[in-house]
Every structure is written in structure tokens, then in C-alpha cells.
Amino acid sequence: MAHALSESLRAAFQGRVIEDRDALAPHLTDYRKRWTGRSIALVQPERTEDVAALVRWCGEHGVSLFPQGGNTGLVGGSVPDDSGHSIILSLARMNAIVDVDPYNNTLTAQGGAVLASVQEAAARAGRLFPLSLGAEGSCTLAGNLSTNAGGIQVLRYGNARDLCLGLEVVLPDGQVWNGLRGLRKDNTGYDLKQLFIGAEGTLGIITAATVKLFPRPAAQMTAFAAVPDAHSAVKLLALAQSCLSASLTAFELISGPAVALVLHHMPGARSPVETQAPYYVLLESSDAENEAHATARFEALMAAAFEDGIVTDAAIASSLAQSAAFWKIRHHLPEAQTADGENVKHDISLPISRIGEFIDAAGAAVQRVLPGARIFVFGHVGDGNLHYNVSAPAGSDAEAYRAMRASEKTISQAIYDVVAGMNGSISAEHGVGQLRVSTVAGYKQPVEMAMMARIKQLFDPKGIFNPGRVVARQ
């Protein structure tokens, strides 16, 4: 960093400035190690006013700003470009739980608060913050909101967008908008917070948020069920919703090959059921009633599913430890795939009724591009979100993996074309980032892309906030 620029930044910004190359290195590469950029420095403010001062400095000096939470994203949205003329903004030192209001069922925290810390603060107050995902020990609240994170309980509680009541945001011109209102109803014009949720830091920096809390469930039931096909899984979802109503919290689909991958690569992992099936469903209910009531409802559901032939084997957890073991199968999937080798990841959403049809059609499309490809399907099918990942054929050598990499765009296009034909989305919860910024325009209407570009231009006319993410550079 040039001495004069360094001195100017330190004079304008009251916070930590890290320029050491070794200290910067982990922040320059994304979680999947697909993208590596360059940056002048990593800055860690301690107050919202410090963030605003930094933003004003960046605007005055034409320096791009890349906000970074836990750097756990999968689309390259939180690492800098390779221009070298940028700052990485981390809110790691702005991580306080500001307020917990159990009567209003709200919690306010700074943007750098780690998701697990938010969950724990809610639990100490006898409440539940239901956003839950694999990276919850390192991802941050601002990052979750900026990417509209989903996770395993969207079916009942919704995405991060649905859990947010208010935001504090630093705008690209350095102004601060304090919208930290814990209100369920506020019909006084545009709902401005929605512009920043899911915008991936391209329109503003979320420095604090007020989120919804919920009563903690009195009883929790978990089952791991074998089903003959994905169509049966969708039928099981409909039956579970009829039997359990709003108490159905999670409904995860996992393909047989995906379960086999976990059993092979994760020491100590074992299948909860003896049957080897094409697909499995992991479902969970959280009941406000007592445990006996919850158990009776859950067992009635499973009995009906067996009778209808949509479940061929099942195990119901008899303890919290057993429930956790069931969930380990699901949570270990990304790690097992990493151990297995490279894969082409897709995070798509569909009308739930068409999930079985999609899996059939997409599988055929992938095989036409990459014969013998292994397909691992899992996801939050209760909300229509599938992770549809493609790996090279079994026993592939380095040359086969190079061929898969060379075919990645063709594979993805084949899958996305099936998604679009079923009125789905090419990104359900991972976002656009830089991975899909050149692809998304092919699957959205021109008028949608034009509106997004105008919003970006309105808020960030200098293009300094996370440039080249979500909306292509103009």
C-alpha cells in the first residue's frame, strides 16, 4: 500500500487496518478456493460511525469496498477482485448482542455477530432464533441477511428475509440509515430493508439488525425414512403437512448415492435404517405441546406413510443424541463431497410439485453432457430448494476431472435450462456472487435485469460496493 494512501486511510478511519500479506491471505480466497483476489488492506471498524467514515474515504479515493462476513459463501461474493485497488471490510469487531426483548420476541445485534452467538443469546432468554445452517459457527448475521440465507428450517420459519424486522445500514455515500424497528406492522411506505436483504453488499453495508424470536418448542421429533423415489418424497411432504401442520419444521431429501458418500468418507457414520434406498427423507417436527402428544402425532404420520407405500423403512430418534446422529448424515454431505473430489455445484429452487419431474429430466440432461456422471441430490425439499451436484464417473483419473471442469458451463446450462422450463430459479439460497453474475441474465427477464441495474446505479453511482457481484459492471 502506498505510504500516502495508507496514512490517509488511517487518518480517516478509527479502527484496525491490516496490511500484512500473511494476515490478509485467508481473506483473499473464497471458501471453495475457486477465486483469489488482491486488496490494499483488511479493515475492522468498531462502530457504525467508523464504517461510514471508511465508506466516505473509499468514495473520495475511488477505492472499491468488499464486505466480508465469515467468508463461508459458495459463489465468490465476499472476496475482492484482482484489481488490487480495494478494501476488505470485516465487521468482526462489531459483534455485540445489543438487546434481547423476550416480550416483543426480538433480538438486536451488530452485523458481525456470529450466527451461533445469536442463537445462544436467544436461548438464554428462553427463546429460539431459528436460522440454522452448517456454517453457523463462523458465518455472521450481516452476511446471513446480505445473502438472504435459508438453512434447514425455512419450511416453518422462512428465510433470513422473513426473520428480519429492521436494519441499520451504511449507504454508499456514507450516510447511515437507522431502521432498527422491532415492529411487525409498519405501513408507512416502501419497506426499505428488503432492498438490502439478499443484495450481497452491493447496495449498503448492514451494520446491525433486529430479528424475530420464537418460543422454544416443548418437544422435538426426528425421523430418517427410506422412500422409493423423489416423487414419493413429495407425497410424504404433503402427508406430513396434513398430519403435523405448522409443527413440521424441516424436511430434507437426500439421495442414496449422497448417503453412501457420507458413509464412505466420514469415520463412524452409519445409516439410521437398514434399507438401501434410492432416496431418504430426514424430517423433524417441533411441537408446542408435550412430548407424548408430539410422539403420538409423529407415529401416526409414519404409520400412514407405510400404509400408503411412500415409506419403505424408517427410524424415529429416541433421544437428542440419536437425532443429532441423524442430522450428521445431512451436515456431513459437503465435507464428504470435498473428500470425494471436485464437483459442479448447483443450488436451485422449483415448485415442490415438480421436484420429482426435475430430477428425472435433469439426470438425463447431465448424462448427455457427461456420460457416467455421478449425481448427488440433497436439500431442503420442503421449501423447494435442491442442491444438485455433479461429479465425474466413479474411478475417474485426473484427465476425467479435467474434462468435467471443461464441461462445467455446459453441464450447468443443461441443468438450468430444465429449471427454467419448470419456472424455477438457478439460485435458491447461495446467491449470485461472481459465480453466476454472467449467467443470471440468461434466466431473468430483461426488464428484471434493467430494474436491478437502475437500483444499483441509484444507490451506488460510483460502483464501489462489491462491484461485479449480483449486477454485472456497467
Number of C-alpha atoms within 10 A of each C-alpha: 12 8 8 8 12 14 11 13 19 14 10 13 21 18 16 15 19 15 15 11 13 9 12 17 13 13 25 23 19 21 18 13 10 11 18 16 16 21 26 24 24 23 24 21 22 17 15 21 16 17 28 22 20 24 28 19 19 21 20 10 13 14 20 25 27 26 28 27 24 25 24 20 23 20 22 26 32 29 27 30 22 13 11 15 17 24 23 25 23 23 27 20 16 19 21 17 20 12 13 21 15 16 7 13 18 23 26 24 26 28 31 25 26 26 25 20 19 26 19 14 19 26 16 10 16 13 23 20 24 24 23 18 17 14 17 20 13 16 22 28 31 31 30 26 27 26 25 25 24 25 22 25 22 23 20 19 19 17 23 25 20 16 20 26 23 23 30 22 26 23 21 24 20 21 16 19 16 14 16 19 18 21 14 11 8 11 7 6 6 9 10 12 19 17 13 21 25 23 24 29 27 28 26 28 32 29 25 28 27 24 26 26 25 17 15 17 16 12 16 23 24 26 23 24 26 27 28 17 18 25 18 20 27 23 16 26 20 16 18 25 16 12 17 19 13 15 21 24 24 24 27 24 26 26 21 19 17 25 26 17 19 26 18 15 17 16 8 8 17 17 16 20 15 11 14 17 18 16 23 29 28 22 24 25 25 21 22 15 13 12 16 10 12 20 19 10 17 22 14 13 19 23 11 16 22 15 11 14 13 23 23 17 21 21 18 22 19 12 12 12 10 16 19 13 17 23 18 15 24 20 16 18 22 13 13 20 18 12 14 15 11 16 19 17 16 19 19 21 25 21 16 18 13 17 22 15 14 21 21 12 15 20 17 14 19 21 15 13 16 20 12 13 18 19 22 21 20 24 23 24 26 25 23 19 27 25 22 19 19 23 22 23 16 10 7 12 10 9 9 14 17 13 12 23 17 11 15 18 13 15 21 21 17 20 23 23 17 19 24 16 9 16 14 22 19 27 18 21 21 21 26 25 26 23 17 19 18 15 16 19 15 13 16 13 10 11 9 11 18 13 11 15 16 13 15 20 14 11 16 19 13 16 21 22 28 28 24 19 25 26 24 15 10 8
